Amino acid sequence: MQRRISRQVRVGEALIGGGAPVSIQSMTNTQTSDTEATIEQIRGLEAAGCDIVRVSVPDLPSAQALRGIMDGISIPLVADIHFDHTLALEAISQGVHKLRLNPGNIRDPEKIKLIADKAGEKGIPIRIGVNSGSIDRERYGKPTPEALVQSGLDEAELLESRGFRDIVISLKSFDVTTIIDAYRLMAQQTDYPLHLGVTEAGLLRQGTIRSAVGIGALLAEGIGDTLRVSLTAAPVEEIGVGIEILKSLDMLERGFTIISCPTCARCKLDLESIAIEVERRLSAIDTLPPLRIAVMGCVVNGPGEAKDADVGVAGAQDGGVIFAHGKAVRKVTAEAMVDELIAEVQRVADAR
Ligand code: SF4
């Protein structure tokens, strides 16, 4: 896959675009003015693999809390601003690493220019976060892909008119086909780094699938420099989904991947319980390198998949066979299968 090479922006220690790895973002749902709770949630996101975190800034106490939040976390902080440009100016004064502006609700060009000038002085980027739900309908009409793109381009032109170029653009909608078309259009017309997302994607299951389809389709075409999976769920779930999307496209080497079969009449094991337990126990190992672990029900596809993985088990009549680096290493009983597989994973991991 040929990745679209965009211009690059720096967000604190993180890079977006210009060939940098696709970063994973999330957003807190604590009250931002509650510094302690917000720091605690962000630390959980950091531990889960979040690269950049965004907080909403709905009022002055939230804006004034930003510096304190940054003191308690290790990843770059983005301030999400709607309606009130003075909150953006305060967020910049607080030293925030990036702003997200919604062109749909800060519409006065003079106010946007003020923000551009101050962000430029401090050297922080701005994401133009176009959202179909808040697009200026008087100006752009229905939120078609073309309308989303034009809204983003007009805002970018305004920022560029002040000599401000550290711009990231997102074009979000609940409608997956709309975002795919919108990002494709934007990718053809500009070299801005693109932040991907399907917005208001829903609860965990639906939101995961909509995000995987929308974000995944674009990434598979080489479009996209950073992403946020948007779920009505604990923010930490968004990180897990983002990581799996990137791993599915071989765009991220992090953590383990389980290859497990759907089972059928040939399977003599409670494979689902075994796979769940393997996943639970591997998740608890902090230092695990990127490994593929196969958990397969029988000898039809089992040995082949287990051999191709770093470590695997394939079910057999009286238990299963453990494989490592493509070789059968020993037979195990069904009862000992999880312990033996985890021990083998640990051995392979330790040898790396
Ligand atoms: S590996 Fe075996 S048990 Fe699993 S789905 Fe295939 S044939 Fe069925």
Boltz pocket constraint, residues with backbone or C-beta under 6 A from the ligand:
constraints:
  - pocket:
      binder: B
      contacts: [[A, 261], [A, 262], [A, 263], [A, 264], [A, 265], [A, 266], [A, 267], [A, 296], [A, 297], [A, 298], [A, 299], [A, 300], [A, 301], [A, 302]]
      max_distance: 6.0
